[in-house]
Amino acid sequence: MEGTEKPADSKNIMKNPSKSVLMVIGFLFLFNNSALNAYIVQYKEQFFRLYHLHYVQYPDDTMENIHWLEEAVKADFANPLYAMARIENEIQWEKYRYLFMMHINLKLIEQYLFLGNKWNKRNAYFFNAPWKEQNLESLATAETCYRTALYYWNDAVAWAEKAQDRRFRFINLEEIQYWEDEAFRIEGKTLDYQKTINRELTSLQKVRERFEAMDENTY
């Protein structure tokens, strides 16, 4: 079925801090038998509903959201009766799937940008020289997050293009109008995460170069 492409391998995506968080989350889910018995999560829509924004976005919160969203990418769609929009025919169902996958990828981009910003160092102050290596490691983690966001952006654009096919021009799924708007904005290039991500990567590289230039005489 459309929309079950394998996401990026999380082992290659994140460094140790994020990997450890995912492991902790995995164990919590594995041993929380009462929750599993109460609600079996197996479809895209179910995993997506577990995603939620936090008032303060701590790294653990972001990793939890990434887990749910990546599970949603891998899972099957629920029966159209349980879709997040009213589905009455096959062509609506097809457009719905494209929009869903586009939106999931956009949410993953947002979460990886949140995560990257937690490790990104915006400045290389001279008095940070004693912790040069730690700062370089932090920058490497941030870069990995940004490049993963870029990977998901390419997928989001591909799904948006499918959803904007002229076969769907007169099909509007009102319950997910926001997703329709996202696809329209991607097509019109008013929503362009590639520009944002490339700007972050360029800035990060300049900070990295300043850290790499530090030596025992810097501080």
N, C-alpha and C positions, 0 to 999 in steps of 0.2 A: 504493500500500500504506500502511496505517496507520503512523504514526510516522516520517514523513519530512518533517515541517514544517521550514520554513526558520528557522534560529536568528537571533537578533539580529545585525544588521550589525556586524561587529567594528570597522569604521571609526568607527561612532558610539559604540561601547561604550567604547573606551579612548582615552586621550590619547597623546601622543608616546612616552613610555617603553614602554608596552605594545605599541604599534604597531610600534616598531622591533624589539622582541624577536620578534614574529610574523614580521616580514620576514626576520630572520636565520634563524629556524627554517625558514621556507619555502625559502630558498636552500639550506640544508643538506640538506633532503629532496630538493630538485630535483637536486642534483649528486652525491648519494650513490648512484651507479648500481649499485654492487655490492650494496648493501642492497636496492634496489628489485628487482634481478634475483633476489635470493635469496628474497624474500617480498613478494608483491603484496598490498597491503592495500586492500580495497575494501568490506568489509561491516562492519556495526555492531559485531558481536562482535569482529572483528579490531582495529578502532580502540580499542574499550574495553579490550582486553587490553594495549594500549600505555600506558594510563593507569596511574600508580603513585605511591605516596606516597614522599616523601623524608624522610630523618631530620631534615634541616634544610631548611625550605621557603623557598628563595630565590625572588625574583620570576621569574627565568628558568625555574626548575623549575615554578612555578605556571603560567606562560604556556605551557609545553610541554604540561602536562596539559590546559589549556583547549583548546589546539589539537586534541589527540586526541579529547577529549570532544565538541567542536563538530563535528568530522568524523564522529563516530559518530552524532550527531543527524541529519546530512544523508544518511548512507549508507543503503543498503538492508539489510534483514535477510538473513543467510545462510539457506540451506536449513535447515528444522527439524532435519535430521539433525545439524547443527553448532551447534545452539542451546546455551545455557549451562544448560539444564535438559532433562530427558527429556520429549519431546513425542510423544504417541501419537495425538492427534486434533485436529480443527480448533479446538475450544473451548479446549483447553489452549494451543494456538498463539496464539489471540487474547489470552488472559490474559497469556501470556508477553510478548507485544509491549507491552502496556500497562505491565506491571511494569518492563520494560527501559527504556522511555522515562521513566517516573517516576524510576527510579534514576539514569539519566544526568543528568537535570535536577537531582537532589539533589546529585550529585557536582559539577556545575557551580556550584551555589550555594556549596558548601564552598570551591571554588577561588577564586571571586570574593571571598568573604569573606576568605580568606587574603591575596589581592592587595590588597584595600581596606585591610586592617590594616597593610600595609607602608607605605602612604602617609598613613594617618590620623594626625593630630596630636591626642593626647589632652589636651594642655594648651596654653594660649597664655601662655607666660611673658613677663614684661615685657622680659627681655633678648633675646628673639627678635624684637623690633621691627625691627631693621635688615634682617631677612630676611622681612619681612611678606609681600611679594608671592610669594616662593618658597613660603612656608607656605600661602598661599591657593591656589596652584596645586596643591600636594600634596593639600590638602583636596578640591579639585575632582575630582582623579583618584580619590581614595578614594570620593567620593560617586557617581561614575560606576560604580565597581565594585559598590557596594552596590545601586544602582538596577538594575543588570544582574542581580544576584543575585535581586532582587525579581521581575524579569521571569521568570526561570527558576522561581521558587517558584510563580508562578501556573500555569505549565505543569505542574510536578510535581503540584500539587493536582488539576488537570484529568485527568491520566493516572491518578492514584491513585483518583479517583472512578470512572473507567472500569473499573479493575481490581477495584474493590469492588462492582461490579454484582452483584445477587443471583443472576444466572446462574452466577457463578463461586464462590459461597459454599462449595460442597463440592468445589472443585478446589484442591488444594494442590500446588504445585511444590516438592518437597522440596529440590532442589539450589539453589534460590534462596529459601530460607525467610527469609533476612534481608530480601529485597525484599518478601516477603509481610508481614513484620512492619512494615516502613516504611509500607506502604499502610495497615495497620491503625492505626498510630500517627498518621498524618495524619488519618484519619477520626475518631479519638478526640481529636484536637487535643493530643496529648502530644508531637507533633513539629510545631512551628510556627515556621518560619524567618521568617515575616513579622513576628512579634513581635520577634525578634532583630534583624532588619534595620532595622525602624522605630526601635528603641532606639539603634542605631548612628547612624542619620541624625539623630535628635534631638540626640544628644550632639555630633555633628560640627557641626551648625548653631550650637550654643552657642559652640563653640571658634572657629568662623568669625567670629561676631559680635564676639568679643573681639579677634581680629586686626584686623578692619575698623575697630574703634574706636581702634586705636593711631595715634599721630601722632608728630611730631618731638619732642614733649615726653615721650613714654613712656619713652625711654631716651636 
